[in-house]
Amino acid sequence: MEKIIRLMVGREVGLFHKIEKEIKEPVLEVRGLSGNNLVKDVSLTVRKGEIVGLAGLVGAGRTDVARLIFGADRRTSGTILINNEPVQINNPSDAVKYGIGWVPEDRKQQGLVLGMNMKENASIAILQRISNLFGVINLKQQNEIVKNYIKKLNIATSSMEKQVNELSGGNQQKVVLAKWLATKPKVLIMDEPTRGIDVGAKAEVHALISQLAKEGMAILMISSEMPEIMGMSDRVIVMCQGRITGEFDTADFDQEEIMTCATKFLVFDSPTAN
């Protein structure tokens, strides 16, 4: 088992854009969350200015936890609190209302509308806020908001009217981030935030995540990359088969210990000699 864990750990932690910041009071609290026939009695807390990494193997239930918190799937039990107040989240609209944003793992299938342009995608989550009682969009306000995020996130595009499916993977991911940042969330759940993007875009996303935390945002980050989890997180929570199996503070980060927790309920067949 120990040999398997060492092989699974992979490369060493690289350089990450980590910023010194003050971690304050709890923003998101989850108590006894269960659902999706997988997640069992999950409890976690994310504080203001904190990046909490959610680690585990594929199928551990990390994405399921995100979907249950965000209301994309119906939980069977559990309580969610925002700023110490219980909230009832039955769907994604409720989650947005309470200040939760969700960057899903599959940007093309869940994060973007590929038939729309960049501006439409970046502002789709705030249309109600920038429209009048008759549903007419304030185009000036929409343009100002989108221009601000193009600049803030360094989105490489010749025009905000450009079709989002014509952008690179890294710039598409930035549009997804812009969409949720425009809602001004208290909590941002990020599922595999740098999957499928190049090294330069990955570094930019890491820098943005650190800056958002410094500004006080509570961030729950799911990643299958151990160096990313350890390099970006202030605290790491580990899951295996729908349950939390370990929690580590920065000073206690240990790749093999994390992988031991990630494989706690798994059984590996030992190779046999021929």
Secondary structure as GFF3:
##gff-version 3
##sequence-region A 1 274
A	DSSP	alpha_helix	2	9	.	.	.	ID=ss1
A	DSSP	beta_strand	26	35	.	.	.	ID=ss2
A	DSSP	beta_strand	39	47	.	.	.	ID=ss3
A	DSSP	beta_strand	51	55	.	.	.	ID=ss4
A	DSSP	alpha_helix	62	70	.	.	.	ID=ss5
A	DSSP	beta_strand	75	82	.	.	.	ID=ss6
A	DSSP	beta_strand	85	87	.	.	.	ID=ss7
A	DSSP	alpha_helix	92	97	.	.	.	ID=ss8
A	DSSP	beta_strand	100	103	.	.	.	ID=ss9
A	DSSP	pi_helix	107	111	.	.	.	ID=ss10
A	DSSP	alpha_helix	118	123	.	.	.	ID=ss11
A	DSSP	three_ten_helix	124	126	.	.	.	ID=ss12
A	DSSP	alpha_helix	139	152	.	.	.	ID=ss13
A	DSSP	three_ten_helix	164	166	.	.	.	ID=ss14
A	DSSP	alpha_helix	169	181	.	.	.	ID=ss15
A	DSSP	beta_strand	187	191	.	.	.	ID=ss16
A	DSSP	alpha_helix	199	214	.	.	.	ID=ss17
A	DSSP	beta_strand	218	222	.	.	.	ID=ss18
A	DSSP	alpha_helix	226	232	.	.	.	ID=ss19
A	DSSP	beta_strand	235	240	.	.	.	ID=ss20
A	DSSP	beta_strand	243	249	.	.	.	ID=ss21
A	DSSP	three_ten_helix	250	252	.	.	.	ID=ss22
A	DSSP	alpha_helix	255	262	.	.	.	ID=ss23
###
